């Protein structure tokens, strides 16, 4: 092992530490692209733009000189397949890189150069290439088993083609063909589920090779390449719409000059193009495409000229793999481009608006809790009556009986287990804790213990039917359900055993659909959920998930979505109204990634990464935080004393919105229905409110706003529910709760019932904003200028119903103002569309931009999004002033939005630009033809 530059090169195989995942798009080398949908970075700006002048390059070394390898990344690792090395030798050699270390993986079945690689989030796909002739082969690489599977071939054998993944399909376009030897413009589309290729619309060039492709949002982009005509290289860039099977030449600006053989890929909210060939001249220059402005700008040059290299984004940086400075020799250079994130811009008080990313509406944060008393992995963990308990486990590969309890501050030793035990589980019935099975260090156990927390004693209960370890366990309705696991430490089973606490007897239940161990199990409501798991037998480790109904003794595959990727031996627990899985083994190595299941949408979303990548650990929820106890690190057999704590706002990790943020206002709700919003005083310059149906999880009501100026701004925020009933609004939110968070996601202040805080209640009353129902929520806060804030309206105890959030400027005379606002939530139909109200003060007309966002939210992992938003703007009498379906339908308004930098990124999204006199107005966001889904309404005061 030797240190070289910014990471360590491993010449021999070793275990790798998995770095945090992120939502990135990776472009392959020689013409390919890949999307890895991993954990969103927990920063206020979800898709920041790089500061070109502040970006920098660092350089290190690959295991060998290489050009034209296929590159992609998955689950925090970067992969490179094949390529060409010194003396023009084609390679089958393949490697992976975790941000620190390179290690060899299984070689390709044949030596290939000029192939492409993409990922669907679970596996990697290596397409085409040259092996003495151009080939049409497709190999699927499984990182978990380090094996390849040959899939259906495509029609036209090519090398140096571009490829991209989107929504279950792989798109391969262009490339160099055999007969005649020339570039093709053909697009071929591979349906992963059907293992089938079909033809798509041809690329808008007579032929193209050495182009690069990448996916951003719902579109696929092609950049540069060689046409084989004249000087060969082209500056052409095109965008492909998979929904309509059409290419557009004007949706992305052409490169400033022709180039091919570049490294390129999606990066931040745009794309990087680095190096390449310009008509026989190598390039050191690099470019960044900013999607918002549709412009290319210069990045710092690479350290020297490179072409025929490939790249991918990983961990907030963009990496270039190999390349050639002359032809040959080839280089083993490994370069990293890192661009800092721009600080969140805020609108100035002048007439020129600065679009500002929406503040993060509640980030889930990991913090270190008090360390566990000993190094531990595989302990049995549960929480009961405000205390977390951990039993037994393995301490640096020694099985122990040591057990402890944790009150949120301090770990205290309790009576040890009657025997040493690891890989057991622990559940509770609200009074006692139950520990079935486990591994004694010699054999799997059939013993079953009950722990009494008051007496600090154990009782031995009726033995298990099957002695297992590594099983899953849940307690529902007075019964304990033990699922799957290993017999004799190595044989996975699919049995379900049910223990009746009242009768101290075991019976059999319906077998699980798969024989597994290390699966994640949690109970939620009257159901039990199981996900992931491991087995050496076919079909191997799994991402499958099922729901068990104790009432019918049946398993349901459709009731819970499968995991985004294969995962096992993770910590899991019910969290809020869903379930959380943290760490474990993903992609064949320890993971720090965390996913949350939302039952309302039946989708998994990414939360912030853990502080460290661990597997073989368990966890439980204590005081609204999820604790992960210990775990196995990558240095076997080391266990950990880590006690990692995840804390989420009441809406578990509502995902930040990708677009600029406007400001909320009291809405009389002119159209669908009137609201209880009080009439603002003339002194209130700009107030905002939003009314809609409040759901749970990521579908609570999330309102963002910006405070601009130089002085602190006093704001009053109200969460209204019960009093809406007097206006004839049905199904109101019975007990609203409010949280105010800053741009880092930290809670500034929160409230359930407005009279709970006498000082706050007094200020609300003095402002004339006292709420009419004691269950409604209210906050008064002095906020720093130049910052973004988020108000989150939810229902106490996961309640749902129609709610109203209002933000008032409580001191309009201060040298600061509420600038822009946005609100995100689940848009329904009828009176449950999204209604955003605002009041304009002063005596002069004001220019306002209103946007309705839906499809582009999908790039944040939100689902289901509002596919085709519509906007209406109405005055205080309910009169329709202007409406819009697709923002480009009105050329004058579209031109103004574009000039302001507020053009929506999807043609199906809505936008309005209008001049308004002082008064009250309402923006209504709905779905075309009764469509529903997660939507975002944004209101900009652009003066």
N, C-alpha and C positions, 0 to 999 in steps of 0.2 A: 504494500500500500504506500502511495506517495501523495503528498499534498501538491496540487497543481492549481494555482489561481483560486477560483471561488468555490471549489468543491473538491472532493476526494475521489480519485480514480481507483477502482478495485480491479486488480488483474485476475483475481480468482473469485468464485461465487461466494457471496455472504448474504446474510439477511439484511433487508433494507427497512429503514424507517419511512413510513408513508407521510408525506407532507399534506397540508390541508388542501382540500379540493376547492374549486371555484367554478363559477359559471364562465367558461371561456370557449372560444372557438379555435380550433387548431387547424393550421393549414399544413398539408404535407409538403414535403419536399417535393420534388419533381412534380408538382402539379396535383397535389391532392389536399383535401381539407377534412377536418373532423370536428365534431362538436362534442364537448364533454360537459353535461349538465350536472354540476356538482354544487357544493355548498356556496350560497351567495356570500360575498365578503361583507362582514358587518360594519359597513361605513355608511355615512349619511348619503353619499352620492353613489347610486348603484352602477352607473355607467359613466365614470368621469372621463374627460378628455385630457390627453397628455399635454404637458407644456413642452412643445418641441425643443426649445432652447435648453431645457433642464434635463432632457433624457441623456442617458449615458450608456456606454458599452463596456463590458468586462469580458475577458477572454481566458479560457482554460483549455483542457485537452480531452479528446476522445480516446477510447481504447486503441484505435488504429486510424490511419488516414482513410477518408471515405468521401465519396460524392454520390449524388443521385440515390440516396437511400429513401425509403418511404417512412414518413414520420407522423406520429399522432400521439395524443396523450389521453389517459384514462385513469380515473381515481387517483389523481395526484402523482402519477408516473408518466414520464415521457418515453415513448418507444420508438426505436429505429430498426427497420427491417431491410436487410440486403444492402445493395449499392455496388459501387466499384471501388477498388483500392489500388495500391501501387502496382505498376506494370500492367494496368488495365485488366486486372483480375476481378471477375464478377464474384459477388459474395452471397452466401446464404446466412452469414453471421448476423445475429440480431441481439439487441441490448435494450435494457430499460434503465431509466435515470429518475431518481426520486427528488431531485433538487439538490442532492448532496453527493450521491454515489452512482457510478455505472456498474452494472452487473450483466453477465451473459445470460440470455434466455435461449430456449430451444431455437435452433436455426430453421430458416424456411425449408420447406420440402425440396426446393431447387434453388440454385443460385440465381438471383434476379437483380437487375438494376433498372432504374426508371419506373418502378412500380408506384402505386398510390396506396395510402392507408387512411381509413376512416374508422370511427367508432360509433356505436349506437348507445353508448353508456354502459354496456355490459361486456361486449366483445369488441375485438378489433378485426378489420377486414382489409386484406392486402390484395390489390387488384392489378392485373396486367403486369407489364414490365417486359424486359428483354432478357432472354436466356440463350442467346445465339440466334434467336428469331423472336419477333414480337409474339406475346402470348395472350390468351383470353381467360386465364385461370383466375379463380377467386379463392383465397384461403381465409378461413375464419380462425383467429387466434384466441384461445381461452386463457386469460392470465391466471385464473385459479389453478388450472391443471397443467399450464405451460405446454399446450398441445395445439395442433392445427387440424382443421377439418376442411376438405375440399368441397366447394359449393358449385352450383350451376355456373357454367362458363357464359360469358357475354358473347355477342355476335361477332364483333369486329376486333380482332387481336390488335392491341396497341401497347405502346410504351409512352412515357412522358405525357400522359393524359392528366386532366384535372378531375378531381372527385370531391363530392361533398355528401354529407348525410343530413336528411331532414325527415322527421315524422315517419319513421319506420321504413324509409326507402333510401337507397344510395344512388346518387346521380353521377354518372361518368360521362365526361364530354371531351371531345377533341382527342389528340394523341397521334402518334406516328404509326402508320400501318405498314403491312408487308407488301401487298400487291394492289396497285403499284406502291413503291415506297414513298409515301407522301403524307402530309397531315390530313386528318379527317375533321369534319365539323359535326359528326354524329353525336347525339345525346342518347345514352342508354340508361334505363331506370331499373334498379333491382328492388323487388319487393322481398324484404327479409322474411316475412311470415310465410310467403308462398314459395320461396327459393326460385324466383322466376324473373326473367329479364323482359322488358318491353322497350319499344322505341319512343323517344320523346322528340320535341321540336329541335331542329338543327341549330347549332350555335351560329350567330350572325356573322360568320366569316366563311370564305370558301373552304378553309381548313385551318386548324389551329393545333399546335403542339407546344409543349413547355409553358402553357398558361397555368395559372394558379386559380383554384376555386376555394371559396369559403362561404359559410352560412352565417347570416346575421339576421336575427328576427325570423320572419317567415319567408325570407328570400335567399337565393343562392347567387353568388357573384363570381364572374370570371374576369381575370386581370391579365393583360399583356399576353406574351407568348410569341410564337413564330408561325407565320403563315406559309412560309416556303415560297413566297412570291417576292421578287425584287430583292431588296435588302433583307427581307425575311421578318424582322421584328415588327411588332405592332404596339401602339399605345391604346388599342381598343379595350374598353371595359364594358361589361354587360351585366344586367340583372335578370335572373330567371324567377318567374312566379310559378311554383309547383301547383298552385290552385288552378291556374288557367293554362298551364303548359305553354307559356309565351316568354320570349326574351325581349328586353327593352335596352336600347343603346343609350338613352338619355337619362336613365334613373341613377346612374353613377358617372361622375365626370371621368373622361379619359385621362390616362397618365400624362404627365407633362411632356414626356418623350417616350418613344418606343423602347421597350426592353423585354427580355425573356430570360429564362433560366434563373429566376429570382427565388428568394425565400419570401413567402408571403402568408398572411393569415389574419383572421379577425383578432383585434386587440382593442381593449377598452370599448368604446362605442364607435368603432371604425375598423381600419385595417392598416397593417404595416406591409410595405414592400421594401425589401433590402437587397442591395447588390444586383447581380445579374449581368447580362451581356447586352451591349448596345451596338449591334452591327459589327461584331468581332472585337469590340473593346470591352474589357471587364470594368465593372463599376464598384465603387465603394460607397456610393450615396444610398440613402434610405429615405423613404417617404411615409407620411401618415395621411390616410384618408379620413376626414371627419364627416360622419354621416349627416349630422345636423345641418352643416353648411354645404355639403357636397363639394368639398374642395380638398386638394392635395397640398400638403406643406412639407418642407424639408425637415428631416430629423438630422442629428449629428451623423457624420460619416462613420462607417465601420473602420476598424484599425487599418485595413488594407482592402484591396480589390478581392471580391469573391463572386463566383458564379457556380451553377450546378450544385447548390447546397439547398437544404430544406429546413423548415422551421416550424415551431409550434409555440403557443402560449402556455405557460405553466407558472402558477404561483404569483401572478401579477407581473411577470416578465415574459419577454419573447425570446426564445432560444433558436440559434442557427446551428445546424448540425453539419460540420465538415464543409466541403466545397473545394474549389480549385482557384488558385490565383494565376496560374498558367496552366497549360494543358499538355501533359502532366508537369510537375508533380501535383499530387493531391495532398490536401491538408488534414491534419487531425485537430484543427482548431474547433473549439466549441465556444460560441459567443452568446452573451446575454445582453439584451436590450432592456433597460428598466426606465420607465417614465414615471415621475411622481404624479400623484393625483392633484389636480387643481383644487385649491380651497373652494368651498361652496360659494359661488358668487351671489351677491344680493343686489336687488334692484336699487338704483340710485334715486334720490328724490327728484331728479330732473325728468324731462320728458322722454328720455331714452331708456327703455326697459332693458334690464339684464335678466334673461331667462334663468331661473334658479331651480335646481333639482328639488323635487319634493322631499321634505324632511323625512327621515326614517320613522315610520309609525310604530315604534316598539321593537327594538332589537333584542333578541335573546342573547344573553351574555354568559360566558363561562368565567368563573373566578375560582381560585384555589381555596378550598376549605381546610380546616385544621387537619394535619397529616394523620393518617391511620397509625396506631401505636407500633405496628410491625409491618414489614414488607409482606404484601398479601396479593393473591390472585385467587379466583374461583371460589370465593366465600359465598355463603348464602345470605341474601340481604332482603330485608323488608322494613316497613315503618309502621308503628302502632302508637296511637295516642301521643303524638308530638315527639316521638323518639324513633331514631333509626337504629336497627339492630343488624349485626354482621356475625355470622357463625362459621367457625372453622376456616377451611381454605388451604392454600398451598403457599408456604413462605419460602421462597427460593428453592422450590422443588421438594420441600419437606412438608408433608401433610400434618396439619395441626388441629387441635381442638379449641384453641383460644377463641374467645368470643367477646364482643364489645357492644356497648350502646353509645349513641351520640345524640345529644340534645340540641344540636344546632351550633354549639359552641365548644363542647368538650367531649372527648372520648373517655369512657369509663369501662374498665374490665367488668364482665359479668361471669357467672359460673360457666366453665368450659363445657363443651359437649361431652356426653358420656364416653365418646371415643373420637379418635382423630378422624376427620371427614373432610373431603373436598368434592367439588363439582356436585354438591347437593343444591337444593332450592329452599326458599323460605316463603311462606304465605301466612296471613293471619285472618281470623274471623271477627276482628274487632275486640277480642278479649285475650286470646292466646295466640302463640306463634307455632307453626307446624313445619317440621323439617323432615321431608321424606327422602330416603335413599342416599345416594352419594357414593364416593369411592374412598375406601379406607387406606389406600396405599398398596393393598394386596388384591382386593376384590371389590366388585360393586356390592352395595349393601341393600338388604331388604328391610332394614330397621326403620322405624318411624317414630320421631320424637315430638312431644308437645312441650313448649317452653312457657312457663308461667312468669310474666315479668314482675309481678308483685312479690311472689315467693322466691324468685330467682332459682327455680328448680325445673328439672326435666321429668317427664313421664313417658314411658315407652308404650306406644299404642300398637294396634293390630298390624302385623307385618304386611309389607307390600306383596302383591301377587307376583310381580317381576322385580328382581333386584336391579335397579338401574342407577346410572349417574348421567349427567349432561342432559337431563330431561327438562321440560317446562312444566310449570305448576301455576294454577290459579284457584281462587276461592270464590264461589258464587252460590248464594242461596243456601248456606249451611252445608255445602259440600266442597270437597277439594278434588280438583281434576289434575291428574299427573299424566303427562303426555310425552310419548316417544322416549328418546334417550338411548343409552348404550348398555347392553348386557356384557358382563365380563370385560368391561373397559374398551371393547372394540366393535361390538356387533350392534348397529343401530336397529331399533324396532319402531313399529308404528302404533303400538297399543295405547289405548286410553283407559286409565284406571280411575274409578270414582270412589272417594271416601265419604261416607255419611258420618258427620261429626257426632250426631245424636246417638247413633247405634254402634259406632266404632267398628264399622264393617266396610269392606271393599267390594265393588262390583265392576264389571267390564262395561265400557262404552263403545261407541262406534270408532273403529280404527281410523287413524289419521290417513289421508290419502298417500303419504310418503313415509318411508322408514328413514328417520333422521336423528341426529343429535345436535346439540348446540343451537337449537332453534330458539327464537324469541317468542315469549308468550305473555300476554297481559289480558286482564278482564276489564271490560268497559260496559257499564250498565248490566244487562242480563245476558251478555254474550262473552265468549272467550275468543281471543284472536291469536293466531300463530303465524309467524313469518320467517322466511329464510331457513337456514339449517345446513348441516353438512353430512355427507356420507361418501365413503370411498366407492360405493356401488353405483351402477348406472341409475339415474341419470347424473349423479354427482351432486355437488353443492347446488343450492337452489335459491331463487328469488321468489318462489311461490308463497302466497299468503292465503289463509282460509279463516272463516268464522265458524265457530261452533255454537249451536243453539241447544242449551241443556234441556229445554222443554221438549224438543223433538228428537234429540240425540242425533243430529245431522250436521255435516260439514258443508259449507257453502263457499264455492270458489269466487263467486261474483260479488260477494258482500264487502270484500276488502281488496283493493288493488294490489297487485304484486309489487314487490320492492323494486326500486329503480335499477338495482343491480344486485348480484349475488352477495349475500352477507351472512355471516354466522358468528357465533360466540360473542355477540354484542350485549351490552347492558340495555334493558328495556323496562318500560313501565307505562301504565296509563297516565296520561298527562292532559289536564283540562278535559275536554271531551273526546280526545283522540289518543294516540299512542306515540311514544318516542323510542327510537333505537339509536344508541350511541356507540361509536367505535366498533370493535370486533375485527373480523377479517374481511376485507374487501379487496378484490383483485389479487388475492393470494398473499397479502401482507397486512400488517396492522394498520388500522385506519383511525383517523381522528374525526372523520365525517359523522354528521348527525342528521337524521331525517325524522320528520314528524308526519303522522297520518292524520288527515282531517276527514272525519266521517261525513261531514256535510257535502263535500265535493268528492269524497272517496279518492283523494289524491295524496301522494307523498310529496313533501317539500323539504328543501334543505335548510337547516339551521346553522348557526355559527359552529365552527369546528371546536372540538375539545382542545384543552391546553396541551395535551400530549396524546399520541397515538397508542392505544392499548387494546388488547383483546383479553378474553377469558376473565371477565369481571362482571359484576352485577350491580344493580342500582335500585333506588326507590325514591319516591317523592316525599319531601318533608317541608312543611311550611311553604308550599307553592314553588319549591325549587326541586330539581331532580339531581340527586347525588349519585355519582359513579365511584364505587369504592375499589381502590387498588387497580389491579390488572397486570397482565403480562406485557413487559416491554419487548423490544426486538432483540435484546441481548439475553438469550436463553441461558439459565433458567430464571433470570431476574424477575422478581415481583416488584410491586411499587407500593409506596406509602401514600400515593396521590389520593386525594379526596376531592374530585372535581365537581363543581356545583354549577348547574345550568339554571338560570332564572329568566323567565319570559314574562312579558306583560300579560294581562288577562286574556288578550287575544294572542295565542301562541304564535309568535314571530310573524305578524302581518308583514308581507314583503314590501320593501320600499318601492315607490312608483318611479318609472324611468323618466318622467318629464317634468318641466318646470312647474313651480308651485304658486298658485294664487292664494286668496284670503277669505275665510268664512263670514256670513252676515245674518242678522235676524231676518227670517223669511216669513212674510205673511202667507206664504204658500199660495200665490194667486191661482195657479191652475190646479192640479188635481184636487187639492183641498186646502182650506185655511189652516194655519197653525196657531199656536198659542204665543207666538213671539211678541213681546211687548213693543210698543211704539217707541223707537229710539228718539232721544232728545235732539234738538237741532245742533247741539254741540258735537254730537257723534258723527265724525267725518266719514268713516268707512267701516261698516259692520257686515258680518257675513254669517250665514247659517246654512245648514243642510238637513233635509228631512228625508228619511228612507227607512226601509225595514232593516233592523239590526239583527244579524244572525250571530253565529258563534265562530270560534277559530279565526281564520283569516278573513272572515266575512262580517266582522264588526264594522262600525262606522269609523273611518279614519280620516281626520281632517288636518291638513297642513297649512301653515301660514308663515309669512316672513315679517319680521320687524326691521324696518330700515330707519336711517337717520343717525343721530348722535346721542340722543338722550334715552334713558330707560322708558319703556312703554308699559303703562298699567292696562291690563286687559281683564275683562270678566268673561268667564266661560260657563255656559249652562248646559246641562244634559236633561232634556225634557222628555217625559214619557206619559205618565198617568193623565196629566192635564190636557193632553191632546184629545182625549175621549170626548170632551165637551164640545169639540168641533165636528163630531160625528165620525172621527177616524177610528176604525175598528182595530182590534188586536194591538193595542199600544204596548210599549215596553214598560212593564210594571215597576221595575226597580232599576233605573239607570245608574251606571257608575261612570266616573270620569277620570282619566289620567292625562296629565300634561307632560310631555317629554321634550327634551332638547334634541339638538341635531345628532348627539352621540347616542341617543336612545335612553339616556338616564332620566329617571322620573323626577320632574321638578316639583310637582304637587299632585295629589289625588284626592278624590272625595266620593263617598257613596251617597249619604243623605246630607243635604246642604246645611241643615241646622246643627249637624254634629260638631262643627267648628264655630263657636260663638263669634270669634273675630271675623271669620270669613262671612258668616251670616249677616253680621252688622254692616259690613262693607257692601254686600249685595243689596241689602235693604236701603242703605243710604243712596245707592245709585239708581234706585227704583227698579231693581232687577230681582227682588225677592221672588222665589218660585212659589207656585200656588199649591204644590203637593209636597209633603215632608219627605217622600221617597225620591224626589228628584235631586239632582246633583248640581253643585255650584262651586266655582273657584274664582278667586281674585288673585292675580299675581303681577309683580313688577318684573318685566323681562328686558334683558340686555338687547340693545340694537345690533343690527348686522348679523342676525342669527335666524335660523329656521326652527320652528316648533311644530309639534304634532299633538292634537287632541284626539283621544281615543274614547269613543262612547260604546259601552258594552252593557250587557245585562248582568245583574248580580246573580251568582250561582248559575251562570250560563243561560240566563233568561233571554228570550227573543221577543221581537215585536217592533212596531213602528216607533222610531225615536227621532229626536231633533237635537242637534248640537249647534250652539250659538256662540260666536266670539264677538265681544264688544270692545271698542276702543274706549277705555274709561278715562283717559286724559288726552283728548284730541289736541289740547294746546301745547303739548310737549313737542320738542323738535325731533319727532319720530312718527312713524305711521305704520299701519298694517298695509302691506304692499300687495301681495298676491296670495291666493288661496287655492287649495285643491281638496277634493274629498274622494276617497275610494271606498267602494263597498259592492255588495251584490245587488245588481239591478234586476228587479222583477217586472211585473206588468201592472196595469191599472193604476191604483193609487200607490203602489209600491215601486214606482220608478224612482230615480234619484232626483231630488229637488234642491237646487242650490240657490239661495237668495242672497242679495247684496244690496246695500244702500250707498248711494253716492251723495256726498255732501257738497258744500260750496255753492257757487252761483253760476259756474260756467260748465259747458259741455265737457265730457271726458271720453276719451277713446278707450274702449274695452275690447279685449280679445277673450273669447270663450272657446275651450276645446273639449271635445268628448272623445276619450281614449278607450280603446278596448283591445283590438288584436295585438298591438305592440306590447301589452302587458304579459303576453305568453313568454317572451324572452326572459322574464324574471322567474319563470317557473309557476306562474299563477294559472289556475285552471278551475272551472271553465271560464274563459274570458268572454266578454260581450263582443260577438263577432262583427256586428254592423251597427255601431252606435248612431243615434240621431239626436240632434239638439234643437230645442226651442228656447227663444228668449222672449219673455213676456213682461209687460209693465205691471204696476200695482193693481190695475183693474182686471188683470188676466188677459188683456188684449195681446195677441201674438204680434210681435215686432218683426222677428226674422226667424227663419228655421233653416236647418242644413242637415243633409244626410252625409254626403261625401264632400270633404273640405275643398276639393278641387272643382266642384260643380259651379261655384261662383268665382269666376276668374279675378274679379276685383278684390274680393275678400281674401282669396288664396294668395294674391300678390302681396297684400299687406301682411298676412301671416308670415310669408316667406321672408319679407324684408325685416320683420321683427325677430327672425330666428325662431318662430313658433310654428313652422309647418309641421303637422303631424307626420309620423314616419310611415303610416299605412294609409293607402288611398281610401279605405273603407271608414276611416275615422272622420270625425266632424270638426269643423272650425268656423267661427264667426268673428268678424271684425266689424265694429260698429261704433258710432259716436252717440253718446247718451247724455241727456240732460240730467241734472240732479234729481234723485228720487229713488224709489224702491223697485227692484227688478228680480225676476226669477229665471234661472236657467234650468231646464228640465232635460235630463239625460235618460233616454229609453233605448230599447232595442228595435231595429227595423223588423216589421212583421211579427211583433210580439216576442222578439228574441230576449233571452236572459243571460246573465253572466256577470263576472266581475268587471266593473267599469270605473273610470276616473273622470270626474268633471273638474276643469281648471278654469279659473277666472282671473284675468290679468288686468290691472288698472294701468294702462300704458300712457295715460295723460294725453 
